Amino acid sequence: MAQSGKGRLNYRCPSCFLRDLDIDMFYDKEKNEFYCMRCQFTGTEEDVLAGNEMIRTRYHAMNQRFTKFDFD
């Protein structure tokens, strides 16, 4: 999804992103936490960044080209 406006950076929900859903999280200033409107995930900015970093391991070789296959 595109970043709307120049305010706070939009983060993807780690719980939804595990299921290949690209859902932006909302920020609650009173509780100082992010929450997802689609699922039950809530957490601080550090929790969200840690969850998204864990998910990035799925896409670590996305831009690599594999030319040799040694399956035998």
C-alpha positions in Angstrom: 0.0 0.0 0.0 1.1 3.5 -0.6 2.2 5.8 2.2 -0.6 8.3 2.6 0.6 11.8 3.7 3.8 12.8 5.3 2.9 11.9 8.9 4.1 9.0 10.9 5.3 6.0 8.9 2.7 3.3 8.2 3.7 -0.2 9.3 2.3 -3.5 8.1 0.6 -5.7 10.6 2.9 -8.7 11.2 0.1 -11.1 12.0 -1.8 -10.3 8.7 1.5 -10.1 6.8 2.2 -13.7 7.8 -1.0 -14.6 5.9 0.2 -12.5 2.8 -2.3 -9.7 3.6 -0.9 -6.2 3.3 -2.8 -4.3 6.0 -1.6 -1.0 7.5 -1.6 -0.5 11.2 -3.1 2.5 13.0 -1.5 4.4 15.9 -3.2 5.2 19.1 -1.5 8.2 20.7 -3.2 7.7 24.1 -1.9 4.2 24.6 1.3 4.8 22.5 0.8 1.6 20.5 -0.1 0.4 17.1 -3.2 -1.8 16.4 -4.7 -3.6 13.4 -8.3 -3.1 12.3 -8.5 -6.6 10.8 -7.0 -8.8 13.5 -6.3 -8.6 17.2 -2.6 -7.5 17.0 -1.5 -4.6 19.1 2.0 -3.6 20.1 4.6 -1.0 20.4 6.7 0.2 17.5 9.5 -2.2 18.6 7.1 -5.1 18.6 5.9 -4.3 15.1 9.4 -3.8 13.7 10.6 -7.1 15.3 7.6 -9.0 13.8 8.1 -7.5 10.4 11.9 -8.3 10.5 11.0 -11.9 11.3 8.7 -12.1 8.3 11.4 -10.7 5.9 13.3 -14.0 6.2 10.6 -15.4 3.8 11.7 -12.9 1.1 15.4 -12.8 1.7 16.2 -14.4 -1.7 13.5 -12.5 -3.7 16.0 -10.6 -5.9 18.5 -13.5 -6.4 18.6 -15.4 -9.6 19.3 -19.1 -9.2 21.0 -20.7 -12.2 22.4 -23.9 -10.7 20.2 -26.6 -9.1 21.9 -29.4 -7.3 19.0 -31.6 -6.4 20.5 -34.9 -7.4 
